[in-house]
Amino acid sequence: MRTRVEGVVQGVGFRPHVYRLARELDLGGYVLNDERGVLLEVEGSSQSVDRFLKRLVAEPPPLARIERILPEAVTATGTDSFEILPSVRTGTPQALVSPDTATCAECLAEMNDPRDRRHRYPFINCTNCGPRFTIATGVPYDRPLTTMAGFAMCERCLAEYEDPGDRRFHAQPNACPVCGPRAWLLQQDSPVGGGSHRGGASNGDANGDRAIGGQGAVQAAAELLAKGLIVAVKSLGGYHLACRADFQVAVAVLRARKHREDRPFALMVADLSAAEALIELDAPARALLQDRARPIVIARRRGGAGVAEAVAPGCPDLGVMLPYTPLHHLLLADFAQAPLVMTSGNRSEEPIAFDDEDALTRLREIADAFLVHDRLIHMRTDDSVLRHTTAGAVMMRRSRGYVPGAIALPVPAPRPLLACGAELKSTFCVAKDEHAWVSHHIGDLKNFETLLSFREGVAHFQRLFAVTPEVVVHDLHPDYLSTGYALERAAGNPARDWTDSSGARLIELIAVQHHHAHLAACLAEHGETGPALGVIFDGSGYGTDGTAWGGELLVGDLCDFERTGHLRAVRLPGGDRAVNEPWRMACAWLTAAHQGEGLPPLPAALSGQVTPERWETIARLSRSELAPLTTSVGRLFDGVAAVCGARAVVNYEGQAAIELEGMVDSAERGSYSIEVSERAGMIELDPGPAVLAAVREGAAGVPRGTVAARFHSGLAQATADACARIADGRGLDTVVLSGGVFQNRVLLESMVERLRSIGLRVLVPRLLPPNDGGISYGQAAVAAARLS
């Protein structure tokens, strides 16, 4: 019997698994990797062959994901031996690449055993764990096509690699202290505690660095962290910046050097018990934290959690992860004093550093020391971020541990395509046939460095998955850098082989409206094509009428949509400045609510933060056609946060809304009124009365937590009422909730509960973020459906 196995079956111990299973059942034949996955032949008694195929499906290796098994009868050769043959590549690569995976328990036991030859070895791995995507340069996934190609295995490692009974049989990154990568610590000459730093060179190299190698490197790094210094740590997909999380001065210095004022820092702790000392975890959240992807899990901070206030200023939640590389485990064990801040190795708004030379240059003014190693990272990958809710886990950022896992398209792409995504929380997606590969988190496409990272990522995914796009998909917004990139691809630059020999254009462009892409992404990841009602609440997206949408009720499928409702449109005074100054949106909403009654008075919560003269100027602008219109729910949250006294100005996108959510008193059952009406055949939600109530009750001394809770409840109830009207009128039973606002746990849980209570089926994003990180997949799903 010859069998083709497709899916994530390379680099996950699948061939050794097949070998052992065939030997156990006394079958002859072979197994090999090729460009499509795994090809094998087994021969023996029909009962044994049948048993083999059943167990192959039922008992795959831990990291494997079988998508398809295609058996066919062939003529027996009479062999009774079974062997693993060398990989072959005769056609276009189609094999799926496994994500990077956290160190397994068996490897950790060996690493912590003084009698083991890999005791305290920071790069221990086996077929069940370790680097995959970040070191892969191509497929099939064999050592020559990884960044381990330059490390020749010693005799003992090679013996393990070639022993079918060994856990490291055909483990491509297999290594040990004798033959594998090594770590060392580079300490800059003038360490800091919180004052000035960067002295001249002394007895180190020309840059003033001193190196500590061998097993003492990690211990030396831990000692520096204990003193309050900042250490850049080379991880799996890039560099982290680490410092002790219980030392306010160290965290404040890191913030100042990184130019990251308020956005919360992620934490790394040694084990589950240490995590539970910091955050409230139920069983599903504990499972998320311990998943082999080892994401950052956002959960409510425990009272008395032993971290400095500067770790997450003004935020009731903390983001915590467990160690996922051997080096992390060693560092946390050697430090053993407090949680560590473990944040991306970059300056604010830049991509994470992953190349050693680049890291030593860009992070030199931030880190006091560098814990580095000589295993190259081929593709940078940030940590993934998830949040547990009663509606299920919400993916906030999909990256390490999940990428490049393929996501199926419910309508296969008839032509290879590239979807370029949006601008914020950027990702791209390549797709062919039924497979779509959504990239790792790129960042906000607002500078050259991030755009360069975007381009590099696209090129790598095209090579890795053999996708040569014939279709390029983009957002409607003409000023997005991702749109500009799509137009450039379609321009047909012969030097980049984007035209045929006659110069005719080969690239077809497809534009997809932002909120339709949100709706389509959620439908498609659930394997559905629609129609459905989409509640798409976010910060901003370019509407078909040229205005800034962001509070949309859409009825649509993968091919098209109709706008059936929206939040009341108000002016966006100052355009993008309103995103950074939420008090402007408070002024806009109060001005709209006071229409015909003169200018609104300055709310007490903003007194002292905004001058009366400035308030009056923006109020007048809010009634002027000079200010663009927006239906953004994200900006509504900003305005309500401002009148609640959360903050008048933000230091990062979404900060005011996050802090408003954090205020919510979970015991409050009251609700503000939000009007649901019909205008010109379209449903409109008018939160004006709710904003006025928030100002009125805040001035009367009603606690902020009560005000915040009543606003959330009112918005959820009004939206559910609008959904009921539209669903009944259109004969729909399915509602999609997506867009960045649905990262808000309080609103999401309330909406899901209310919609289900009236008999509507609710779909929320699971595999991808509800924010713009899922836009590229939605674009790909729309394009595939339109082309079919």
N, C-alpha and C positions, 0 to 999 in steps of 0.2 A: 504494500500500500504506500503510494507516494502522497505526501500531505504538505500543502502550503499553509503556513501559519502567519497571519498578518496582525499587526497591532504593535504595542510596545513590547517587543520580544528580543531586542538587542541590548546588550549591556545590563541585563537583569538576571543573568544566570539561567537563561532558557535552554541553551544547548546542553550544559551540564545536567540540567533537570531531565531533559529528554534522554540523555545518555544513561543516567541512573535508572530511569523508569524502564527503558528498553532492556537493560541488563537484568533488572529484577524479573522481568517477564520472559527472559530467554529469547529475545528477538534479535535478529540480525539487521544490518542496514547502516545508515549514516545520518548525520545532521550537519547542516552548514548555514551560515549567514549569507544572504545576498542582498541585492539592492531593494528587494520587496519585503524582506523580513527573514523568516526561517523556512528552509526547505528540508524535508526529511523523508526517508524511506524506512519502513520496517517490514520484516517478513518473518513469518512463523505460523503457528496454528491460527485459524480464524478466530478462535475464542480469545487467544492472547492479543491479537491485533485489535479486536473489538474492545477488550478491556483497556488496552493502551490508549485508544482514542478517547474513551470515556474519562479516564483518569487525567489525560492531558488537558481536557476542558475543565474538569472539576478540581484539579489540584495544581494550578499554575504556581510558579515561584512568587514570592511576596510582592515583587515590584513589577511583575508582568501584567499586561492588560491585553487579553486576546480579543480581537475584533472579528476575526473571520478564520475559520478552518475549512480548507478545501481539499478533501481527500479524493484520490482517484486510484483505481486498481491498475497495477502495472505487472509486467512479467517478473516472476521471482528469479533471483540470480543464484539461489542456493546457499548464500552466505549465512553463517551462524555467528559472525562477529559484528560488533557495532562500534563505529568510530565517529569522531568529530573531524570533519574535513575542513581544510582552509576555506576562508570566506572567498566568494567570487562576486564579481561585479561586471555584468555584461550589458546592462541597460540603464535606464533612468532610475535614480534612487527613489524609493517609495517607502522605505522602512521608517518607522516612527522612532524618535529619540526620547529616551526616558528623562524626566526631570531629575535634578540633584536630590539626594535623599540623605536624611540625618543618619548619623553613625548608629549602627545597630548594637544591641545589648551584648552580642558575642564579641564584637570588636572592642567595646568598652571594657569588658572583663579582661581581655588580653592586655589592653593598654594599661590597666591598673594592676596587673600581676607582675611583681618584681622578677619572677622567674621566667617570664616570657621574653622572647627576643625583641618584641615590639613594645616593651614596657616604656611608657611615656613617649611613644612615637606619635607626633602630631598629624601624621598622614595615613594612619591605619585605615583599611577599608576591606571590603570583600564584595562578593557578587550581590549581596543584599543591601549594600549601603554605599555612600560616598558620592563623589562628583560624577556627573554625567554630562548634562547640557553645557555647563560652563567650560568644560575642557574639550568638548567634541568639535573637531574641525571639519568633519564630513561623515558620511555613512558609506559602507557598513561601520557600525561602532566597534572598531578594533583599535588596538593600541597605536598603530601607525597613524591613525586619523584622530589622535587626541594630542593634547599638550604633554602627555607622558611619553611621547615618542622618543624623546632624547634621553630617557632614563632606561638603561639596559638592566634587566633583572639579574640579580646575583643567582648563584646556583640554587640556593634554598628557596628563593621566591619563584624561580622558574620551575622547580620541582612541584611546588604548590599549584602553580598555574597549569601544569600539565597533568596533575593527578585528579582523575574524575571523582575520587572520593573526598577531595578537599573542598572546603568552603570557598577557597579562592581559585577554584578551577575556572580558568578563562575570565578572571576578574581583571579587566583591562588596566585599571590604575594600580594594580598590585605593586607593593614596594615595601621596603624595610629601611632601618637606619643605615644599612650598608650600601644600598643601591638607589635609594629613593630621594625624594625632595628633602630639603632640610630647612630649618627655621633659624633666624638669628634676630637679635635686637640691635637696632641702630639708635643710640641715644645722642641727642643733640647736646652741644657743649654747655648751654646755660639753661638748666631746667627752671621751671617757674613754680610758684605756688598760687599766684594770683597777680603778681606784679609784672614788670616788663620782662622780656625774654629775648632770646637770640643773641648770644655773645659771639666772640670771634673764635676761630679754630684754635685748638690747643694740641693735644697729643693724638687727635683722631686724624681723619682724612682731610682733604682740602675743604670740605664743607663743614668741618668741625664735628663730625660724627664719630662715635666710638661703637664698635661692634662686639656683641657677645653672642657666640654661637653655641651649638650643641643643645643638650637638654637643659642647660641653665638659662636659655633665652626666655622661655615662658615664665620661669620663676622670677627672673630679673624684671620682666614686664609687670608682673603682679606686685612686686615691691615698689615700682614706680607709681602704680595706680594707688597703692596704699598710702603713699605720700601726698596724694592729691594731684598728681600730674596727669596729663592727657596723652594717651597712647593710640597711635593709628595701627589698627590690626588688620592684616591682610586675611580676608575670609574666603568664602567659596566663590562669590560672584563680584567681589570688589572689596574695598577697604571700609572698615568701620572706624569711627572715632569713639574711644572708650574713656570713661573716667568713673570714679566711685560716685554712686548716685546719692549717697547720704551726706555728701560734703557740699554745702551750698556754694562755697567759693569756687570749687572745681567746676561745678555745673555752670555757674555764672561766667567763668572765664571761657569755657567751651562755647557758650552762647555768644559771647562778645567776639571771639575769634572767628566763629563760623558765620557770623552775621545772621543769626536765627533768634529773633527776639522772644517769641512766645510759643511757637508751635511745639507741642509736646515731644519730648525725647522718648525713644523706645528703651526698654530695660531688658537686660538679660540676667536670669537667675540660674542657680545651679541645678535646681530640681523642682518638682511639683510642690513640695511643702514650702519651699522658699517663695514660690509664686503665690500660694494661698495665704501667705503672710502679708501680701501686698494687695491682692485683688479678690473680689468675691467670685467664686467659681462654682457653678453647678456641674452636674455630670457631663452634659454636652460640651460645655466650655472647657472642662478638663480634657475631654477627648480631643478637642481642637488643638489645645496647647501641646498635647503629646503626639499629635499626628506626625507621620514620618516626614511631612513637608516642613514641620516646625515653623509655623507662621507666627508673627506677632499677633497676640490676641488682646483686643481692647475690652476691658471690663471695669466695673465700678471699683474705685479705690477703697480699701478698708480704712476705717478710722485708725489713726496711729501708724499708718504704713511708714516704714523707715526709709523714706526718701526725702530729699530736699525739695522745698517748695518750687525751686526753679526748674525741676524736672518737667512739670506740667502745670504751669501757672494758670490759675483760674479754671482748671478742668477737673471735674470730679472723677474722671476715668484715668486709668493708666494702661499703656500698651506694654505687654510683657511677653518675652519669648524664652524658650529653653535653649541650651547649647545644641548646635546641630553639626559641628565639626569636632574632630578630636582636639584640635588646638583650642577651641572654645572650652571644651570640657576641662582641659588641663589648666587653662587660665582661671576659670571660675573656682576650680578646686584649690589652686595655689593662692588665690586672693582670699576667698572664704570669709570675708568680713562683712560685705554688704552687697546689695545688687549693683550691677554695673550699668551705667548709661552705655548703650551700644547703638549709635546713630550712624547714618550714612556718611561715608567719608567724602565730603564735598563742602564747598561753600554754598550758602543759600542760593537756590535756583539753578545750580550747576548739576551736571550728571555725576553720579558716583564714580570715584576714581577706581580704576582696576589695573591699569598699566603701571608697573613699578616706577618707571622714570617720571611719568606724569604725576603719580601720587606723591613722590618725594618732592616734586616741584610745587604742586598745588596745595599740599597739606603742610608744607614746611612751616608756615606761619601759624598753624593751628596746633599741631602735635608737638609734644616735647620729645617723643621717641616713636620709633616705628618697629612693630613686630612683623617681620616680613618672611617670605619664603620664596623658593625658586621654582615652584610649580606655576606655570603661566596660566592665567585666566584668559580664555579665548573670547568669552562674551560676558559683559557686565550684567549683573542681575541683582536688583534690590531685594530686600526682604519682603515677603508677602504679608498682608495685614487683613485680619478678619475680625468681625464683631459678632458675638452670639446674641441672638434675640429669641423671643418666644415664637417668632415666625420662621426661625431657622437661622443658620449662619449667613452673615452678609459679608461678601468679599469686598473689602475696601480697596485693596491693591493686589493684583494677581501677578506674581513674579516668581522668585525662587521657590522651588519645590512643586510648582504647578506648571510652569512653562518649561518645555514647549508642548505640553500635552495637547493632543488634537481634540477639537470639538466638532462634532458632526454637524453637517448642514442638512436640514430636512429636505431641501431641494438641492440636489447636487449641482455644482458649478459646471456648466457645459464647456466653459473655457477657463483657463488659468487666470486668476485675478489677484490684484493687490488692492486692499482697502487701506486708505491713509489715515483714517480716524479724524479726530478733532484737534483741539489745541491744548486744553488743560488735561492733565493726567493722561498724556498721550500714549496710545499704542497703535500698532499697525497690524494688519492681518493678511496673510497669504492663503490662498485656497485653490484647490483643484479637486474635481470629482466631489466626493462627499466629505472631504476633510478640510477643516479650516484650522490654521495655526495662528493664534493670537500671540503677539509678542509680549515680552516682559515689559514692565512699566518703564517708559522712557522719560517721563517728566513733562513739564510745561514747555511747549514749543514756542518760546519767546526769545531765545538767544541762539547764537551761532553754535555754541558748544552742544546744546541739546539737539539742534537740527543735525549736526554732524553725527551724534550718537544714533539718531533716527535713521539716517542714511546707511550707516554701518550695519545697523540691525537688519534693515530691509535686505541689504546685499547678502548677509549671512543666511537669513531665512530662505532666500531664493536659492542659494547654493545647497543648503542643508536638505530642503524638501523638493528640490528640482522643479521650482515654479518659475516659469518665464511668463510674466503677465502679458496677456493679450487685452485685458480690461483693467483699468485703474479707476477706483471709486473714491469720491471725495465728498466733503461737506459742502453745503451751499454757501457758506461764508466765504466771500471773495478774498478776505485779508488773512485768513489762517495760513501759516507757513505750510501746513499739511496740504492745503488746497494748492498753494504755489508749487509744491513738490509734485503733486499729481499732474498739474498742467505742464510742468517741465518734462515729466516722463512721457506725456502724450505728444510733446512737441516734435519728437522724432529726431533726436541727435544721433547721426550715423556713427559717431565715435563710440557711442554706448550701445550700438547694435539695437536701436529701438525702431529701425525702419528696415524694410526689405531692400533688395539690391536696386530696385527701381526708385527708391526714395519714398514709396507710398507708406502712409501711416499704418502701423499695425496695432496701435493702442487705441482702444475705444474708451472714452470717458463716460462715467455715469455719476451724476450728482444725486445725493440722498439727503433729504432734509433731516436735520439734527435729531428732532424728537421722534420722527418716524424710525430712525436708526435705533434709538433706545427701545421703542416698542418691538421692533423686529428682532433685536438681539435677545430679548427675554423670550419671545415666542420661539425663536429658533433653538435656543439652548434647551428648551423643554421639548424639542422635536415637533413643534406645531407650526402651522402656517397661517392660522387665523380663519375668520376674522375674530377680533376681540376689541374690547374697549381698553384703551391705554390711558392711565393717569400718569403723566410724565411731568414731574416737578423737578426743576433744576435751577441753576443760576442764570444761564442764558444760552440761547441758540438762535441762529438766524432763521426767521420765519419766511414763509413763502410770500408774505406781503412786505418783506423788507424790514419789519420791526423785530425787536428782541423778544422772542417768546421764552417761556419758562414755567408756565402754569397751565398745561395743556390737557384737554380731554379729547383724545383721538379715537376714531373708529377705523380700524385698518387691518390689513394682512401684510404678508411679506412684500407684496408688489406695490401697494399704494395705501393711502390713508385719506381720511376726511377729518377736518377739524370741527368737532361738534360742541366744544365748550372751552372756556379758559378763565383764568383769573382776570378780574377787572384790570384794564390797562391804565397805568399811571405813568407820569413822566419820570425819566431817569436823569435827575439834575446833575449836570457835570459829566454825563456819560460814565466812563470807567472810573472816574473819581468817586462815584457813588458806591462802587464796590469796596473801596478802601475807607470810606467815611460813611458808616451806616446811618449817622444822624441825618444825612441828606435824604435817605429813603424814609425815615420817620417824618421828615418835613413834607416829602412828596405825598405820602399817604394821608397825613393830617390835612394837607392842603386840598386833596381830592375829597376827603370826607367833609370839609367845611365849604364845599363849592357853593358860591353865592352868599356866603356869610362872612366875608372878609377873610383876612389872613389868620391862620391858626396861631395861638399864643405858644411861646416856647415852653415845652413841658418842664416840669420841675426837675425831672431826672436828668435833664441836659443843661440845667442852669449851671454856669461856671465852666462848662466845657465848650459851649457855643455862645458867641455874643449875640444879643438881640438883633444887632444890625446885620450880622451874617445870616441869621435865621430868616430875617425878612427878605434878604436878597435871594436866598435859595427858594423861599416860598413863592416869590414872584416868578422865578425861573420855572418852578413846577407848574405854573399855569401858562407857560410860554411854549410855543411850537418850536423854539430853539432847542428844547430838551427832547430827546427821543422817547418814544413810548416803550414800555416793557410790561409783560405779564408775568414776570419772574416771581416764583414763590420763594426762591433763595433770597431775593432782595426784600420781599415781604418779611421774612424772618429777620433780616438785618434791621429793618425799621422797627419791628416790635422789640427786638433786643435793645435797641437804642432807647426807646421810651420806657423800657423796664429798668434802665440804668446799668445794663450789662457793659456796654462800651460805645463811645461815640466814634472811635477810630479803631481799625483793626490792623494787625501786623501780618496776617496771612488770610488767604481766601477762606471764607466760611467760619472764621473765628467767632463772630458775633452769634451766629446761629448755633454753633456748638455750645457756647456758654449759655444761651437761652435754654437749650435742651437740658443742660446740666442743672439749671435752677429748678426744674419742674418738681413740684411737691406731688409725689406719687399717691398720696392719700386724698388729694383734692378731687372732687367729683363734679364741680361746676363747669360751665361752658359758656363762652362768649358767642353771640349771634353773628353768623356770617350769612349774608343773604344769598339765596339761590334763585335766580330769575332767568327769564328767556328774553333775549334781545335779537331781533332779526333772525329768528330761527336757530339761535345758538345759546347754549347755557352759559351764564356768567356767574362767577362767585365774587361777591363783593365783601371783602373783609373790613371795609371802612368802619362799620359799627364796632367791630372787635378792637380795632386800633384805638378808637375813641374811648372804649371801655377800659382798655389797658392804661391809658393816660389818666383817666378819671379815678380809677381804683388805686393806681399807684400813688397819685397825689393825696388820696384819702388814707394812705397808710396800709393798704392791703399788702401783705407780704409778696415779695417778688415771685416766690415759688408758686403761690396761688395764681397770680396773674399769668405766669408762664404756662401753668397747667391748663388754665381755662382757655388760653389761646390755642394750644395744641388740640385740645378736645373739640373746640369749635370748628377748627379747620378740618379735622378728621370727620366730624359729623356732617358738615356741609358737603364735603367731597363725596362721602358715601351716599348722601341724598341725591346728589347730581348723578352719580353712577347708576343708582336705582332707576332714575327717570330715563336716562339714555339707554340703559340695558333693556328696560321694558319696552321702550319705543322701537328699538332696533332688533328685538328678539335675540339678545346676546346673553350668555351666561358666564362669560369669562372676562376677568379684569386683570390687566397687567399693571403692576406698580413699579415704576422705574424712574431714573433720574437721580442726580446727586443728593437731592433733599431726602430721599428715602434711605440714606445712611443714618438718618435720625431714628434712633431706636423707638422713642416714644411715639412718634407719628406713624411709623411703620406698623408697630404692634397694634396700635389703636385702629388703624385703617383695616388691617387684615381681620381683626375681630369683628368690626362693624360690617364689613362686606360679607363675611361668611355667615353672619347672623341673619342676613336677608337673602341667603341662598345663592350668593354668587361665588363662583370658583375664582380663586386668586392665584396668580402666578407672580413670583418675584424672582429676580436674578439669583442664581446659586453658583454657577460656574464662573461668572464674570461679575465685575463690580456694577452696581446700578449707576455709578458716575460715568464720566466720559471714557474711562478705561474699557468700557464695553462697546463703545461706538463703532470701532473698526469692524468688529464681528457683525454687528447689525448691518453695517454697510455691505459687507460681503454677502450676508443672507439676502438682502434686498436685491443686489445685483444678480445673484445666482437665480433668484426667482424670476426676475424680469427677463433674463436671457433665455430661460427655459421655454 
